[in-house]
Amino acid sequence: MAKFPVGAIVKHTSGGIRGVVEGFIEQEGRPTWYRVEWDSGDFTSHAEKDLMWATTERPMMHKKLV
């Protein structure tokens, strides 16, 4: 199962450039590859191990709902 869904905002492990996942290819027994459109406008393909989430923010509950 793919770690990053289509539309996810990711960044490359080597730098701070961010991009959006446009698609991915999953094959049994092989690493998942992603097609990413970077902020610069370029499209490239990368293995899942080369990408990470661009943000660590998560939804938070600020008050207890009754």
C-alpha positions in Angstrom: 0.0 0.0 0.0 1.3 3.5 -0.9 2.5 5.7 1.9 1.6 8.9 0.1 -1.8 9.4 -1.6 -2.3 11.4 -4.8 -2.4 15.0 -3.8 -0.1 14.6 -0.8 2.4 17.4 -0.1 5.9 15.8 0.1 9.5 16.9 0.1 12.7 15.2 -1.1 15.0 13.8 1.6 17.9 15.7 0.1 16.5 19.2 0.4 13.7 21.5 1.2 11.9 21.6 -2.1 8.2 20.6 -1.8 5.9 19.0 -4.3 2.6 17.3 -4.8 2.2 13.6 -5.6 0.5 13.3 -9.0 0.5 9.5 -9.2 2.3 6.4 -8.1 3.1 2.9 -9.3 2.8 -0.1 -7.0 4.0 -3.6 -8.0 4.2 -6.6 -5.8 7.7 -7.3 -4.6 9.0 -3.9 -5.9 9.3 -0.5 -4.3 6.6 2.1 -4.9 7.5 4.9 -7.2 5.9 8.3 -7.2 5.5 11.0 -9.8 5.8 14.4 -8.2 5.2 17.9 -9.4 7.7 20.2 -7.6 7.2 23.8 -6.7 9.6 24.7 -9.5 7.1 23.2 -12.0 9.3 20.2 -12.8 7.9 16.6 -12.8 10.2 13.7 -11.6 9.8 10.2 -10.4 11.2 9.0 -7.1 11.2 5.8 -5.0 9.2 6.0 -1.7 12.4 6.0 0.3 13.5 9.3 -1.3 10.4 11.2 -0.2 9.0 12.3 3.2 5.9 14.3 4.4 6.4 18.0 3.9 4.8 18.8 7.2 4.5 17.1 10.6 1.4 19.0 11.6 -1.5 16.7 12.7 -5.1 17.5 13.6 -5.3 18.3 17.3 -8.2 18.3 19.7 -8.2 21.6 21.6 -11.1 21.0 23.9 -13.1 18.0 25.0 -16.3 17.6 23.1 -19.3 16.5 25.1 
